[in-house]
Amino acid sequence: MGYFLLFLAILSWSFVGILVKTAGIMVDSATITFARFSLGIVFLGLLLFWRDKKLRIRLNHKWIWIGALGKCCNYYFENLALSSGYSYGNILIGPIQTVILLLLSAFYFKEHVSKRGWAAAAICIIGVLFISWNGQPVGQIVSGSGFTTLLFVLSAVGTSFHVLSQKVLIQSMDSENMNFSVFFWCSLLMALPLPFQAHATGPFSLWGLGALVLLGLITGLSFNWYAKAMKRVSFAVLILVGNSSVLFSILWSYLFFREPISIYIISGAALFIGGLLLLNWPLKHAKLRKSSTQA
């Protein structure tokens, strides 16, 4: 069951770019962001009510608000970038987030970062630069893909603070209640700009509506699937399968939209997958398990 839940979470995340692009033919980025959160709490709320027979919204915890603001930035800038770029562009968020968290660990939390960690960060950055460059002239990078990459960087900053909030909040509440409270406040925060930004980008489409519903389902339940999978599968499998979402995202973009996949995209993806594996591969844990087995 753990492997199924892990694959379901990773597969659902790999479809986000495709779904955002599909919803974008009908509504703008701000509306997509609001829908992801509002529909997400509907699905997550149904799950919680079925399990606990009650719903509880937390308000008086600063990390709830830090997580909500971070997740709002994550989704808003991601959706904005996807609307102007390729549907696989959000594969940049993972490695950029990794680098940001390493920098925060080293310079803000004053934690030790190993040479292996800095090497992994450097490899991730090179991979991101490869994808941002994509063989284009310098002028085109500045006016086109460079701006899109900046939006993904802002999205990664947002999700980094969401990750930090989860590390704090998980100590006092389970993942379902934590995400329900965070996403509830996210939906209210993202409702504020709707009167000024919301507009139709095209005629009503069943495909667009279906994409919004699926985005809400993924937002509401995928984190729960992943959290349950973490308790049932080994850390090595979690890392290997988790990084496979990058490959799925690239594959879907070609199959659904025939977006160009250049050698720069493949090379960049390979580089930051390698960097993430280098950072997360549990070498020490493997040695400890081996020694304890021999003993």
KEZAMAR-571139 format. One record per residue (C-alpha): residue in one letter; x, y, z; chain. Coordinates in steps of 0.25 Angstrom, whole numbers. Example, Ala and Ser with C-alpha at 12.3 -4.5 7.8 and 13.67 -1.06 7.14 Angstrom:
% KEZAMAR-571139
+------+-------+-------+-------+-----+
! type !    px !    py !    pz ! mol !
+------+-------+-------+-------+-----+
!    a !    49 !   -18 !    31 !   A !
!    s !    55 !    -4 !    29 !   A !
+------+-------+-------+-------+-----+
***
This chain:
% KEZAMAR-571139
+------+-------+-------+-------+-----+
! type !    px !    py !    pz ! mol !
+------+-------+-------+-------+-----+
!    m !     0 !     0 !     0 !   A !
!    g !    12 !     9 !     3 !   A !
!    y !    17 !     8 !   -11 !   A !
!    f !     4 !    11 !   -17 !   A !
!    l !     2 !    23 !    -9 !   A !
!    l !    16 !    28 !   -12 !   A !
!    f !    14 !    26 !   -27 !   A !
!    l !     0 !    32 !   -27 !   A !
!    a !     6 !    45 !   -20 !   A !
!    i !    18 !    46 !   -29 !   A !
!    l !     9 !    43 !   -42 !   A !
!    s !    -1 !    54 !   -37 !   A !
!    w !    10 !    64 !   -35 !   A !
!    s !    16 !    62 !   -49 !   A !
!    f !     2 !    65 !   -55 !   A !
!    v !     2 !    79 !   -49 !   A !
!    g !     8 !    87 !   -60 !   A !
!    i !    -1 !    80 !   -71 !   A !
!    l !   -13 !    83 !   -62 !   A !
!    v !    -9 !    98 !   -60 !   A !
!    k !    -7 !   100 !   -75 !   A !
!    t !   -20 !    93 !   -78 !   A !
!    a !   -28 !   102 !   -67 !   A !
!    g !   -21 !   114 !   -73 !   A !
!    i !   -29 !   113 !   -86 !   A !
!    m !   -41 !   117 !   -77 !   A !
!    v !   -37 !   126 !   -65 !   A !
!    d !   -25 !   134 !   -60 !   A !
!    s !   -13 !   130 !   -51 !   A !
!    a !   -20 !   136 !   -39 !   A !
!    t !   -33 !   129 !   -41 !   A !
!    i !   -25 !   116 !   -43 !   A !
!    t !   -17 !   118 !   -30 !   A !
!    f !   -30 !   121 !   -22 !   A !
!    a !   -37 !   109 !   -28 !   A !
!    r !   -25 !   100 !   -24 !   A !
!    f !   -26 !   104 !    -9 !   A !
!    s !   -42 !   105 !    -8 !   A !
!    l !   -45 !    92 !   -15 !   A !
!    g !   -33 !    85 !    -8 !   A !
!    i !   -39 !    88 !     6 !   A !
!    v !   -52 !    83 !     1 !   A !
!    f !   -46 !    69 !    -2 !   A !
!    l !   -37 !    69 !    10 !   A !
!    g !   -49 !    74 !    19 !   A !
!    l !   -57 !    62 !    14 !   A !
!    l !   -46 !    53 !    18 !   A !
!    l !   -44 !    59 !    32 !   A !
!    f !   -59 !    59 !    34 !   A !
!    w !   -60 !    45 !    30 !   A !
!    r !   -49 !    41 !    39 !   A !
!    d !   -51 !    50 !    52 !   A !
!    k !   -65 !    54 !    50 !   A !
!    k !   -61 !    69 !    52 !   A !
!    l !   -53 !    80 !    46 !   A !
!    r !   -43 !    89 !    53 !   A !
!    i !   -37 !   101 !    48 !   A !
!    r !   -24 !   106 !    55 !   A !
!    l !   -22 !   121 !    56 !   A !
!    n !   -13 !   125 !    68 !   A !
!    h !     1 !   119 !    63 !   A !
!    k !    10 !   128 !    55 !   A !
!    w !    16 !   116 !    47 !   A !
!    i !     2 !   114 !    41 !   A !
!    w !     2 !   128 !    35 !   A !
!    i !    17 !   126 !    31 !   A !
!    g !    13 !   113 !    24 !   A !
!    a !     0 !   120 !    18 !   A !
!    l !     8 !   132 !    12 !   A !
!    g !    19 !   123 !     7 !   A !
!    k !     9 !   113 !     0 !   A !
!    c !     2 !   125 !    -6 !   A !
!    c !    15 !   130 !   -12 !   A !
!    n !    18 !   116 !   -17 !   A !
!    y !     5 !   113 !   -24 !   A !
!    y !     3 !   128 !   -29 !   A !
!    f !    17 !   130 !   -35 !   A !
!    e !    17 !   115 !   -40 !   A !
!    n !     4 !   117 !   -48 !   A !
!    l !     8 !   130 !   -53 !   A !
!    a !    21 !   124 !   -58 !   A !
!    l !    14 !   112 !   -64 !   A !
!    s !     4 !   121 !   -72 !   A !
!    s !    16 !   128 !   -79 !   A !
!    g !    25 !   116 !   -80 !   A !
!    y !    26 !   101 !   -83 !   A !
!    s !    17 !    92 !   -75 !   A !
!    y !    30 !    85 !   -70 !   A !
!    g !    36 !    98 !   -64 !   A !
!    n !    32 !    95 !   -50 !   A !
!    i !    42 !    84 !   -49 !   A !
!    l !    52 !    95 !   -46 !   A !
!    i !    45 !    98 !   -32 !   A !
!    g !    50 !    85 !   -26 !   A !
!    p !    65 !    88 !   -28 !   A !
!    i !    64 !   103 !   -25 !   A !
!    q !    56 !   100 !   -12 !   A !
!    t !    67 !    90 !    -8 !   A !
!    v !    78 !   101 !   -10 !   A !
!    i !    70 !   111 !    -2 !   A !
!    l !    68 !   101 !    10 !   A !
!    l !    83 !    98 !    10 !   A !
!    l !    86 !   113 !    10 !   A !
!    l !    76 !   116 !    21 !   A !
!    s !    82 !   104 !    29 !   A !
!    a !    96 !   109 !    28 !   A !
!    f !    94 !   124 !    29 !   A !
!    y !    81 !   126 !    37 !   A !
!    f !    80 !   114 !    46 !   A !
!    k !    95 !   113 !    47 !   A !
!    e !    95 !    98 !    44 !   A !
!    h !   107 !    90 !    38 !   A !
!    v !   106 !    87 !    23 !   A !
!    s !   115 !    76 !    19 !   A !
!    k !   124 !    77 !     6 !   A !
!    r !   114 !    67 !     0 !   A !
!    g !   103 !    77 !     3 !   A !
!    w !   110 !    89 !    -4 !   A !
!    a !   114 !    80 !   -16 !   A !
!    a !    99 !    75 !   -17 !   A !
!    a !    95 !    90 !   -17 !   A !
!    a !   105 !    94 !   -28 !   A !
!    i !   100 !    82 !   -37 !   A !
!    c !    86 !    86 !   -35 !   A !
!    i !    89 !   101 !   -39 !   A !
!    i !    97 !    96 !   -51 !   A !
!    g !    85 !    88 !   -55 !   A !
!    v !    75 !   100 !   -53 !   A !
!    l !    84 !   109 !   -62 !   A !
!    f !    85 !    98 !   -73 !   A !
!    i !    69 !    98 !   -73 !   A !
!    s !    68 !   113 !   -73 !   A !
!    w !    78 !   115 !   -84 !   A !
!    n !    73 !   104 !   -93 !   A !
!    g !    83 !   108 !  -104 !   A !
!    q !    76 !   122 !  -105 !   A !
!    p !    83 !   135 !  -109 !   A !
!    v !    87 !   144 !   -96 !   A !
!    g !    77 !   154 !  -100 !   A !
!    q !    65 !   145 !  -101 !   A !
!    i !    69 !   139 !   -88 !   A !
!    v !    68 !   152 !   -81 !   A !
!    s !    54 !   156 !   -87 !   A !
!    g !    48 !   142 !   -88 !   A !
!    s !    52 !   130 !   -80 !   A !
!    g !    60 !   138 !   -70 !   A !
!    f !    48 !   145 !   -65 !   A !
!    t !    40 !   131 !   -64 !   A !
!    t !    52 !   125 !   -56 !   A !
!    l !    51 !   137 !   -47 !   A !
!    l !    36 !   134 !   -44 !   A !
!    f !    40 !   119 !   -41 !   A !
!    v !    51 !   124 !   -32 !   A !
!    l !    40 !   133 !   -24 !   A !
!    s !    31 !   120 !   -24 !   A !
!    a !    43 !   112 !   -18 !   A !
!    v !    45 !   123 !    -7 !   A !
!    g !    30 !   121 !    -4 !   A !
!    t !    30 !   106 !    -3 !   A !
!    s !    43 !   106 !     5 !   A !
!    f !    36 !   114 !    16 !   A !
!    h !    24 !   105 !    15 !   A !
!    v !    34 !    93 !    17 !   A !
!    l !    40 !   100 !    29 !   A !
!    s !    26 !   102 !    35 !   A !
!    q !    23 !    88 !    33 !   A !
!    k !    35 !    83 !    41 !   A !
!    v !    30 !    92 !    53 !   A !
!    l !    15 !    89 !    52 !   A !
!    i !    17 !    74 !    50 !   A !
!    q !    21 !    73 !    65 !   A !
!    s !     8 !    78 !    70 !   A !
!    m !    -2 !    73 !    60 !   A !
!    d !    -4 !    62 !    49 !   A !
!    s !    -1 !    65 !    34 !   A !
!    e !   -16 !    65 !    30 !   A !
!    n !   -20 !    76 !    41 !   A !
!    m !    -8 !    84 !    38 !   A !
!    n !   -10 !    85 !    23 !   A !
!    f !   -25 !    87 !    25 !   A !
!    s !   -22 !   100 !    34 !   A !
!    v !   -11 !   105 !    25 !   A !
!    f !   -19 !   103 !    12 !   A !
!    f !   -32 !   109 !    18 !   A !
!    w !   -24 !   122 !    21 !   A !
!    c !   -17 !   121 !     7 !   A !
!    s !   -31 !   121 !     1 !   A !
!    l !   -36 !   133 !     8 !   A !
!    l !   -23 !   140 !     5 !   A !
!    m !   -23 !   137 !   -10 !   A !
!    a !   -38 !   142 !   -10 !   A !
!    l !   -33 !   156 !    -7 !   A !
!    p !   -27 !   159 !   -21 !   A !
!    l !   -38 !   152 !   -29 !   A !
!    p !   -47 !   165 !   -30 !   A !
!    f !   -35 !   172 !   -37 !   A !
!    q !   -29 !   161 !   -45 !   A !
!    a !   -39 !   150 !   -48 !   A !
!    h !   -43 !   149 !   -62 !   A !
!    a !   -46 !   139 !   -73 !   A !
!    t !   -35 !   136 !   -82 !   A !
!    g !   -44 !   128 !   -92 !   A !
!    p !   -58 !   122 !   -93 !   A !
!    f !   -63 !   112 !   -83 !   A !
!    s !   -57 !    98 !   -85 !   A !
!    l !   -60 !    85 !   -78 !   A !
!    w !   -45 !    82 !   -80 !   A !
!    g !   -42 !    94 !   -72 !   A !
!    l !   -52 !    91 !   -61 !   A !
!    g !   -47 !    77 !   -60 !   A !
!    a !   -33 !    82 !   -59 !   A !
!    l !   -37 !    91 !   -47 !   A !
!    v !   -44 !    80 !   -40 !   A !
!    l !   -32 !    71 !   -41 !   A !
!    l !   -23 !    82 !   -36 !   A !
!    g !   -31 !    83 !   -24 !   A !
!    l !   -31 !    68 !   -22 !   A !
!    i !   -16 !    68 !   -23 !   A !
!    t !   -15 !    80 !   -14 !   A !
!    g !   -24 !    74 !    -3 !   A !
!    l !   -20 !    59 !    -3 !   A !
!    s !    -6 !    57 !    -9 !   A !
!    f !     2 !    62 !     3 !   A !
!    n !    -6 !    52 !    11 !   A !
!    w !    -3 !    41 !     2 !   A !
!    y !    12 !    45 !     2 !   A !
!    a !    12 !    45 !    18 !   A !
!    k !     6 !    32 !    19 !   A !
!    a !    15 !    26 !     9 !   A !
!    m !    27 !    31 !    17 !   A !
!    k !    23 !    22 !    28 !   A !
!    r !    23 !    10 !    20 !   A !
!    v !    34 !    10 !    10 !   A !
!    s !    49 !    11 !    11 !   A !
!    f !    56 !    25 !    10 !   A !
!    a !    64 !    21 !    -2 !   A !
!    v !    52 !    17 !    -9 !   A !
!    l !    45 !    30 !    -5 !   A !
!    i !    57 !    38 !   -11 !   A !
!    l !    58 !    30 !   -24 !   A !
!    v !    43 !    30 !   -27 !   A !
!    g !    41 !    44 !   -22 !   A !
!    n !    51 !    49 !   -33 !   A !
!    s !    44 !    42 !   -44 !   A !
!    s !    33 !    52 !   -44 !   A !
!    v !    43 !    61 !   -52 !   A !
!    l !    44 !    51 !   -63 !   A !
!    f !    29 !    49 !   -63 !   A !
!    s !    26 !    64 !   -64 !   A !
!    i !    36 !    65 !   -76 !   A !
!    l !    29 !    53 !   -83 !   A !
!    w !    15 !    58 !   -81 !   A !
!    s !    19 !    72 !   -87 !   A !
!    y !    23 !    65 !   -99 !   A !
!    l !    11 !    55 !  -100 !   A !
!    f !     0 !    65 !   -97 !   A !
!    f !     6 !    78 !  -103 !   A !
!    r !    17 !    74 !  -112 !   A !
!    e !    26 !    84 !  -105 !   A !
!    p !    41 !    84 !  -110 !   A !
!    i !    50 !    75 !  -101 !   A !
!    s !    64 !    79 !  -104 !   A !
!    i !    77 !    73 !  -100 !   A !
!    y !    79 !    85 !   -90 !   A !
!    i !    66 !    81 !   -83 !   A !
!    i !    70 !    66 !   -82 !   A !
!    s !    84 !    70 !   -77 !   A !
!    g !    79 !    80 !   -67 !   A !
!    a !    69 !    70 !   -61 !   A !
!    a !    79 !    59 !   -60 !   A !
!    l !    89 !    69 !   -53 !   A !
!    f !    79 !    73 !   -42 !   A !
!    i !    73 !    59 !   -41 !   A !
!    g !    88 !    55 !   -38 !   A !
!    g !    90 !    67 !   -28 !   A !
!    l !    77 !    63 !   -21 !   A !
!    l !    81 !    48 !   -20 !   A !
!    l !    95 !    52 !   -15 !   A !
!    l !    89 !    61 !    -4 !   A !
!    n !    78 !    51 !     1 !   A !
!    w !    84 !    37 !    -2 !   A !
!    p !    85 !    31 !    12 !   A !
!    l !    99 !    26 !    12 !   A !
!    k !   101 !    27 !    27 !   A !
!    h !    88 !    20 !    30 !   A !
!    a !    91 !     9 !    20 !   A !
!    k !   105 !     7 !    28 !   A !
!    l !    98 !     7 !    41 !   A !
!    r !    88 !    -4 !    36 !   A !
!    k !    99 !   -12 !    31 !   A !
!    s !   107 !   -12 !    43 !   A !
!    s !    95 !   -15 !    52 !   A !
!    t !    91 !   -27 !    43 !   A !
!    q !   105 !   -32 !    44 !   A !
!    a !   105 !   -31 !    59 !   A !
+------+-------+-------+-------+-----+
***
